[in-house]
Amino acid sequence: MTTRHKLVVGNWKMHGSHAANAELLQGILAARPFVAEVAVCVPFPYLSEVAVTLSNSSVAWGSQDCSAHVQGAYTGEVSATMLAEFGCRYAIVGHSERRAFHGESDQLVADKAKAALAKGITPIVCVGETLEQREAGETEAVVKRQLSAVIHALGQCIGEVVVAYEPVWAIGTGRTASPEQAQAVHAVLRAQLAAATPRASDMKLLYGGSVKPDNAAILFSQADIDGGLIGGAALKAADFVAVARAAS
């Protein structure tokens, strides 16, 4: 039996300011030490100040996206090479908001994950179904299709990524998958990964979707849930700290 350390990642989305960031980060740093690994994924303009604030601490940082391209005429894109210069440990790829609002395909998400890994950045690959897909009984097929593209692109390197299951219907809605629903999907993903790499039992699978201090512990206690990708609760230090502590 493998004992996996928990990982809790805050996704700030398009939130933040110099003042708010400083207050939030100081609140997180003041609560150390954490048993779980803790990280924050922040908007691109704030990577420099976050890197300075968190340097020499146990809290890691990362980006909310990563270009599939190394460099070139791609206005508005940010490459993994650039992210690496800011010391990013993680890059979120394939978040449902990117898939929905920016039309990102499974293949593009896979290419982004490959680009991040090539520069030593761990991609947090997001998968998840819409409410319509869940009600149609398509949850397993959808998440397996999304993950399959990444497995195909990375081969044995798939063992180096983090996978986050985020049911679209639970993101920012206040609705949360029950612990049993979340675990069932995580078990499907773990089995799919096990068919692709012997490292599957050591890989971190996160849950995201309205995780809060009052439901984090029961979600994180499930056999295949190794922490969370946290949205709204990551914007308040007290809430994020409580979620991080629940992962221990």
Disulfide bonds with the S-S distance in Angstrom:
none
